[in-house]
Amino acid sequence: MSRLDPLPPETTPELKPYFDFFLGTLGFTPNSVLTMQRKPKLVQAFAQLNGAVMDPDGEVDLGFRRLIGHVASKAAGCIYCQAHTLLGAHNFGISEEKLADVWSYATSPHYSERERIALDFSLAAASQPNDVTDALFARLRAHWSEGEIVEILGVVAMFGFLNRWNDSMATPLEARPVEVATQAVGGQGWGPGKHQRG
């Protein structure tokens, strides 16, 4: 059950352009943002950060960026963000096989060595305490450019904020992310937990 209920979008009409920003990637305005609207500047700042981190003109594939967010959210334990990142990856063309294997990417034939290293880095960067070593960073640099590394870590850092926000608020999950996450990893133990609608 949500600790602070998401407010209807019409509560803050001046935020409509920011709410609409999410329609293109998710198809709805997330409950996390509808809860944030109690502080409109926070919604504005977050939408700007999200737009930069998920810039369509970036070097790292948009669907893969969502998988990076998923692995980071798995490390943090945020079920809400796990569902949202799977939906985003799905919406940006990541295959059902890859989605289903995201928790076993290290051994999955659906992931390349380059992708595995990026996800290893994401997992280490999202861990508490931080688990990025010089050796891991050297492996990352062997496969990804400096610009790509900045994009990858930008995703991890943004989800650090979202993981704390949504887990602390027990943000209720919307129907579509639950559907996609249940199909992809529900058989592996994923469930909405405290984020189910109460």
Secondary structure, DSSP 4 states (H G I P E B T S, - for coil): --SSPPPPGGGSGGGHHHHHHTTTTTSS--HHHHHHTTSHHHHHHHHHHHHHHT-TTSSS-HHHHHHHHHHHHHHHT-HHHHHHHHHHHHHTT--HHHHHTGGGTTT-TTS-HHHHHHHHHHHHHHSSS----HHHHHHHHHHS-HHHHHHHHHHHHHHHHHHHHHHHHTPPPPHHHHHHHHHHHGGGT---GGGS--
